[in-house]
Amino acid sequence: MSNQLTLILSLLQQMSFYLLIAYLLSKTPLFIPLMQVTIRLPHKLLCYAIFSVFCIMGTYFSLPIDDSYANTRAIGAVLGGLLGGPSVGFAVGLTGGLHRYSLGGITAFACMISTITEGLIGGVVHRYLMRKGRMNDLFHPGIAGLVAFVAELAQMSILLIMVKPFPTALKLVNDIALPMMVTNTFGAAMFMRILLDRRATQEKFSIAFSAKALKIAARSEGVLRQGFNEENSMKVARILYEETGVGAVAITDRNKLLAFIGIGSDHHLPGAPITSAHTHRAIANNEVVYADGNEIPYRCSISPNCRLGSSLVIPLRGEGEQVMGTIKLYEPKSKIFSKINRTLGEGIARLLSNQILAGKYEQKNQLLTQSEIKLLHAQVNPHFLFNALNTLSAVIRHDPEQARDLVQYLSTFFRKNLKRTSDEVSLQDELEHVNAYLQIEQVRFAGRLSVEMDVPEHLQCIHLPAFSLQPIVENAIKHGTSQLFGEGIIRIGAREEGRDVVIWVEDNAGRYQPKSGGDGLGMGLVDRRIKARFGDAYGVEVQQEVDLYTRVILHLPREEVTA
């Protein structure tokens, strides 16, 4: 038993160097294709090459035992099959097996057969999990370790069957079985853990990409508002192309290509009808279609020689969530679509959709006042975007988890900004919109802003003009709590007054200063919209105690939103 323990420790020591090499290589672009299920031929070849090297390394780092070797060769064969499928597993096993056979010894042929078998075992598990739709399980360290353990059991069985004389085979298996099972099981699990850590690092990079996506929103603000045509679409496509660094960007309406820039611009020509099945599917089903070239195949519908290999198609939605067109992001066949953040991609599409919709309202509805147009324009406030970007940039450095939460609140804020299909919403919807805004501002002011809400649940079903609370809350921060040296407090509450409802937004600054000619665009417009909808008996009232508080009160009838 002491000999086996010594052998286990020796193999683990050798395997540590083996895993160190794997860790260092994981920091290079070589490992990027290994972080997803390998289906494309170029990626299969790379998977074969990498794990063949590790399979051979497992033999080189082995320890001589009698006329054979205790080794970690199974790690390369098993993982090659597990990530690349049966064909890759067989090829890796054959390569590693032939190398072992070239070293000679009474177990040479049996070890070659067992190495091929180990690769096939990994490949069979790959095929089984793929058919069951359990792709993520292929990257589970526990499953990788279990497959390696089973593969080592198979190797020991093959040695007992093929190595002659049998007493020699039995003694060899008795000496190396436990050490090799322990080492290869642990090594395969650790190797997979390294791959998962690399994937986690890539996800952190997506946070930085999120900041880029928000910058896109700021740069493109207002362009499509001027008209959803080829000229303006090309401006937006160029912004997306420059900021994301993807292979190509396209914008379509429901029927034709409006803009295209990047790889394939020689045959993807603006004005041509849509021929892509993925684009037709996105428009018909009103859904995001991600053709990564692996799980969902991608092939250019125009030219067989096109170098594009994957695409993300995001619908542009108008009034009533009807699809007006799409934004399409592409990557070439030589590059993994690893930086596109699907959630923020949808957020960008929402922003641009709102611009298109606002432009159509301007053309079709002359009854809108200029202040109302400015409010729609302010739904995606550039100053707020820039402040949010700066906050996100600062938070990313020291708290990636909080940065991810911040991105989600930004996404919620934008969806609420752009999703409104009518002029009226429920109080609950308005509070969700305001809460997303306040969560972002609380991070921005880093402990100097607190929020108190006291809104009974049964009042959250009343309805009011959309965007009634957000500009008031924004004013309370911008002209109130942000001017304080100490902690700022925002209080939002609601109560019944007979058949009416009173909603208030209060700050603890008391810095309100009435302006000649009205109370500013935001508050004045909210007051006019409430009066226009419910009558002059309702509207906005301001109460203040200088340097103590400013309270903005909305008087509304209790009209509940009906389903």
Secondary structure, DSSP 8 states (H G I E B T S, - for coil): -HHHHHHHHHHHHHHHHHHHHHHHHHTSGGGGGGGS---SHHHHHHHHHHHHHHHHHHHHT-EEETTEEE--HHHHHHHHHHHH-HHHHHHHHHHHHHHHHHT-STTHHHHHHHHHHHHHHHHHHHHHHHHTT-GGGGG-HHHHHHHHHHHHHHHHHHHHHHSSSHHHHHHHHHHHHHHHHHHHHHHHHHHHHHHHHHHHHHHHHHHHHHHHHHHHHHHHTTTGGG-SSHHHHHHHHHHHHHHH--SEEEEEESSBEEEEEETTTTTS-TT-B---HHHHHHHHHT--EEE-SSSS----SS-TT--EEEEEEEEEE-GGG-EEEEEEEEEETTS---S--HHHHHHHHHHHHHHHHHHHHHHH-TTS-HHHHHHHHHTT-HHHHHHHHHHHHHHHHH-HHHHHHHHHHHHHHHHHHHH--SSEEEHHHHHHHHHHHHHHHHHHHTTSEEEEEE--GGGTTBEEETTSSHHHHHHHHHTTGGG-SS-EEEEEEEEEETTEEEEEEEESS-----BTTBS-HHHHHHHHHHHHHH-TT-EEEEEEETTTEEEEEEEEE--B---
